[in-house]
Amino acid sequence: MDISNEMLFYGGMIASAVSFLCLVAGLIIFKFKKLTLDHRFDEEYGKEKKDKG
């Protein structure tokens, strides 16, 4: 099978785009899960108090 330079170039661009989209989707999912977990912790343990100093 003969793979030309152009096929490698476009294949790499497609692989990069797919991995970037997976990164964005993962960040959105983890951000949403963090928000729900923080809300659950606030319900169970109360709000966190931040002291100065």
C-alpha positions in Angstrom: 0.0 0.0 0.0 1.5 3.3 -1.1 0.8 6.2 1.3 1.6 9.6 -0.2 2.8 12.6 1.7 -0.5 14.3 1.1 -2.5 11.5 2.7 -0.2 11.6 5.8 -0.6 15.3 6.0 -4.4 15.3 5.9 -4.6 12.2 8.1 -2.5 14.0 10.7 -4.8 17.0 10.5 -7.9 14.9 11.0 -6.3 13.0 13.9 -5.4 16.3 15.5 -8.8 17.7 15.1 -10.5 14.6 16.5 -8.2 14.6 19.5 -8.9 18.3 20.1 -12.6 17.7 20.0 -12.3 14.9 22.5 -10.3 17.2 24.8 -13.0 19.9 24.7 -15.7 17.3 25.3 -13.8 15.9 28.2 -13.2 19.3 29.8 -16.9 20.1 29.5 -17.9 16.7 31.0 -15.5 17.0 33.9 -16.5 20.6 34.6 -20.2 19.6 34.8 -19.4 16.7 37.1 -17.3 19.0 39.3 -20.2 21.4 39.6 -22.7 18.6 40.6 -20.2 17.1 43.1 -19.6 20.5 44.7 -23.3 21.0 45.0 -23.7 17.6 46.6 -20.9 18.3 49.1 -22.4 21.6 50.0 -25.7 19.9 50.8 -24.1 17.2 52.9 -21.3 19.2 54.7 -22.3 22.8 54.3 -20.6 25.7 52.6 -16.8 25.9 52.9 -15.5 28.7 55.0 -12.5 30.5 53.6 -10.5 32.2 56.4 -8.1 35.1 55.6 -4.6 34.4 56.8 
